[in-house]
Amino acid sequence: MRIEAVRIKKQTKEKIETKHSITLDEIEKVLLDDKPKFRKVKDCYMVLGIYDRYLTVFFNYNEKLKEAEIITAYPSSKWQIKLYKKMK
């Protein structure tokens, strides 16, 4: 999967920043710069990655535009960090 752009609704961005203390910059770094680990989860994707800390991001993917529309993002839990390490 190749992601060239990240899109996020204003309301979603505010929730992620307020509730989970994660910035759009962190999300973009994980998706665009890092070597994230992708997993298909029902009708969206989950990505596990590292940028100063482990992050979990859920998004919808537009294959035509190579664009990720962020649904949510939060610091990874212990089991997600273990999963990330196994996926290396």
N, C-alpha and C positions, 0 to 999 in steps of 0.2 A: 504494500500500500504506500502510495506517495501522497504526502500532504504538502500543498503549495500555499495554502491560505487557511487562516483560522477566523471563524466568524462567531460572534457571541452577542446575544440580545442584551440590551442595557440592564434589564431586570435580572437576568441570570448573572451577569457580571457583578452587579451590586450584591447579590445574595452570596456568591462565592467569596467575594472580598470581605463582606461583613461576618458571615457565619464561619467560614473556614480559613480566613486570613491568607488567601491565595490570590495573587495578582494575575492579570492577563499576560504580563511579561513572562511569569513563571510557566504558565500553560504553554505559551508559544515556544519557549526554550525547550520544554520537554518534547513537544510534538515535532518541532522543526529542526532543532539542533542536536538533541540527544539521540541515543539509540533506544527508542522506546520499544516495549514489548506489547504487541497488539493481541486482543482476543475478541472474537465475535460473541456478543451476549444478547440473545434474543434478536431484537430489531435494531440494535446499535452496537457500537464498539467500545471496549474498555482498553485503555492504554495505561501501562505502568511505566514510570520513568523516574529519573533523578535529575533534579536541579537544586542544589543546596540541601535538598531533602527528598524523600520518596513521595511521589504524587500519583494519585489515581485520577484519571480523567475519563469521563463518558462523553461520547459524541456521536452524531450522525454524520455519515460520509457521503458527499456528493461526488461520485466517481467522474462524472463529466467535467466538473470544475476543479477536481482534486482539492476539495474544500472540506474542512471539518467544522461542523456547527456544534459548539460546546453545549452539553446538557447540564453537566455538573463537574466539579473537581474538588478534591479534598486530600488531606494528608493520608497516605496509605496506612492501612492497619497492619498489624504484625503478620497475619496470614498472607496479605497481599505482597509484603516485602519478601516473604519466603517464596512465594510464587514467582516474583520477579527474578530472584536469585536462581531458581530452578530453570527458568526459561533462558538463561544466558547461554 
